[in-house]
Amino acid sequence: AHCEGGKATGTGVGMLISSRSNPLVRQARSLRLRKARAETGLFLVEGVHHVGEVIEAGWHIEALLYAPESLTSKFAQDLVSRFSGRMEQVSVEVMEWIAGKENPQGIVAIVRQNHSRMVDVAGIRFGAALVSPQDPGNLGTILRTLDAVGGDCLFVLNGGVDPYHPTAIRASMGASLWKPLIETTFEEFDDWRRERRCQLIGTSAHADFDFRDFQPRQPWILLFGSEQKGLTPDQLRACDVALKLPMRGRTSSLNLAVAAGILLYRFA
């Protein structure tokens, strides 16, 4: 059965929603915008793997939308059959509109945001901090790498990209659902890490130390500036040490996520 608006249901599945004007569909689509995420405290998780991770991690899911025609794998079908919250079936066309691309994986979840705080981080062995990152793909990739090397948390300082941006969630490959990500100011972060005697390791093309000649002491945190501006002189002065990655070719810098990956694997 099809319906243009789609009927509202509590749990379980109603009729197939084939209209973009359905309120839940419109809400899901709106969560691609930062303003809507900020106003509602919700975010969108797309794809079978990521929705599976959000369920396993125990985040609060407001609703699950899926296109039955697109969910062909047994994993995807089991995921839907096990989920006990609100579910709605949508057409492939509606799913493409929500996801903003052709051939999406056929499932999205509307999820309640869960903001970690510095007081929630009891002990830390090592982590990373980003000052005003601008690229959601970089943010997600660094979180994914931090998880891969067994790091404890990621700090996002002085604003920047929204950690709940769909691209950041996708690039993290689920790590954003498990690793604490704390948004705060540089000053509050610096006070926090000094109280815990965390060694702060800055990164700069103009630093004196080659990263290969240095070994950190735990607990430590790698600090990276934004893609365009890097760290300010004041931020570099706050660091216990600053390291550089030598450039032998014509290029003068590395992608932020690549640089973070090299250093995290070097020191972890």
N, C-alpha and C positions, 0 to 999 in steps of 0.2 A: 504494500500500500504506500502511496505517496501522499504528502501533504505540502501545501505551499508554505505555510507558516511553521508547521511542526508543532505538535502539542507539548505542553510542559509536563514533565514527569518528575517524580521524586527519585526513586531508584528504578533500575531496569531500563528498558528501551521502549520508546514510543515509535511512531511511524517514521519513515524515512523523510528527512528534511531536505527539500530540494530548492528552497528559496534563500537567497542571500539576506532577505529582510527579517529572517527569524532572529529574535533578540539574542539568543545564545551564540548564534553564528556571528552576528555583528560584534558581540563582545569579544569573541575569540579573535576575530580579525583585528579589532582595535588594539589588542595587546601587542601588536607589532610596533606600536608607537610608545615612546617613553612616557609621554604625558598620561596615557591611559593606564600604564603600569603603575605610575606614581600615584594616581588618583584612586585606583582600586586596590592596590597592594597585591595584585595578581600578576602572573606571567604565563607565557605559553611555552609548552614543551612539545616538540614535534618529533615524530619518528618512533618506530617500534622499540629500538634499543633504549632511547632516552626515556620514553614513557615507562618501559620496564624498570629502569633505574629509579625513577621518581617514586614508583610504587614500592619497590624494595627498600628504598631509603626512608620510607614512612612519611613523606611530605603530604600535607593536606591537599587533596585533589577536589576541586569544586565540581568539575564535570569532565567527562571523557567523550570526545567526538570521534567517530570513525566511519570510514567508507567501506562497507562490507565487500564490495567488488575488489578493493585494493588489498585487503588483508588475506593474502593467500598462504602465508607460512603458518606452520603449526604453532610456532612460538607466539605469533601475533594473535592467533585464534584462542590459544590458551590464556593469553594475557586478558583478553576481553571477557572470556568465560569466568575467570577468577575474580575480576573486579566487581565489587559489591556496591559501589557508589552510583551517582547519577551518570547514565550513559545515553548518548543520542546517536542514531545512525544518520549519516548525511550522504548526499550524492557525491560522486567523484568530482563534479564541477564545483560544488560548494567547498569541498576539501581543498581543491586547487586554489580557490579564491582566498580561503583562510590562510593557507601556507604561502601564498604569493608566488607560486611556481607550478610548472607543469610536472606531472608524474610524482606527486608527493607520496610518502610511504603509507598514507591512508589513515593515520591516527594522530590526534593531538590531545593534550591534556591542559586544562585551565587549572593552574596551581597557585596556592597561597604562598606569597613570599615569606622567607624565614631569615631575618637578619641576625647574623652573629655579632656579638659585642666583645670588646677587649677583655672584660671581666670574665667572659666565658672560657677564655683560653687559660687553662690552669697551668700547664707546663708546656714548654716549647723546646725542642731540640734544634730545629732549623726551619726557616721559612723564607718568604720573599715579600717585598713591598714594591708597589708601583705608584709613582707620583703622576697623577692626572693622565692615565693611559687614554688614548683616543680611538684605538682600533679594537672592536669587540672580539675579532678573531684572535688577535694577540693575547688578549686577556684570557679567553677560554683555553688557548693552547698552553699558556704558561701554567694555568691551573692544572691542566692535564699532565704536564711534565712534572710539576710539583708532586702530584699524586703518584706518578710513576716512580719517583726517586724516594718516596716515603716521607716527604715534607709534611709539616704540621698545619700551616695555614698561610693564607695570602692576605696582605693588607693592600687596600686601594686608598690612596691618600689624596686629599685636596680635590675631590671630584673626578671628573673624567667620564668615561663611557659607563653606561648602566650595566652592571654585572648580570642583570636579567634580560639583556638584549638577546633575542633568539639566536643570533650568530655566536654570541659568547657561550650560551648554553650548549649549542651544537658543537662548537670547537672544543669544549671541555670534555666531550665524550662521556658525560655523566659525572666527572670529577666535581663539578660545581654543586652537585647534590649531596656530596659526601664530605668535602673539605670545607672547613670554616673560611669564609671570606668576610673580612671586616673592613667597613668603610669608616674612615675617620680623618682628622687633620694630621698634617705632618708633625705639628707641635705635640699633640696628644700622643701620637704614636711614639715620638722620640722620648717623651717622659716615661711612657709605659716600658719601653725596651731598656731604658737606663735603670729603672727600678729592678728589673729582672736580670740586669747585667748581660743583656744580649749584645754580642759583637755586631756592630752595624757595618756592613761592607758595601761601600759605594762603587759605582761603575762610571767611568769617564774615559773618553778618548785621550784626555790630557793627563791621566793619572801617571804616577811614577812607577807603580809596581805592575809587572807582568803577572797575569792571573796564574801562570804556571809556577811562579816562584813563591806562592803563598798557600798556607794551609790554615783554615779558620779553626777557632776553638768553639765548642758548643757552650751555650746556645748562640746561634748566629742567624742573621737575616740579611739577605742580599737586597740592595736597594737600587731600583732602576728609575731613571727619569722618563718623561714622556717621549714619544717617537720623534717629535719635532725639536723639542727644547733641551732634553736631557735634564740633569740635575743642576739646580742653581748653586752659585758659590756658597751660600749659607747652608744649603742641604749637604754639600760635599764636606764643609767644615764640621758638620754634626757627626759625620762618619768616623769610625775608628781607623779605617783604612780605605783607600780608593784603588781600584784595579782597572787595568785596561786590557783589551783583547787586541793584540798587534794586527795591523792591516798591512799586508805585503803587496797587494795589487793596487789597482787604481781606485777601488772603492774606499770610502772614508768611514763607513759605518755598517753595522749588521742590523738586520731586522730584529726588533725587540725580543720577540719570542725565541728566535734562534740564539741570540746572545744569552738569554736567560737559561735556555736549555743546555748550552755549553757549560756555563758556570754551575748550574745545579748538579749536573752529572759529574763535574770535576770534584766538587766538594762534598757531595752527599755520601 
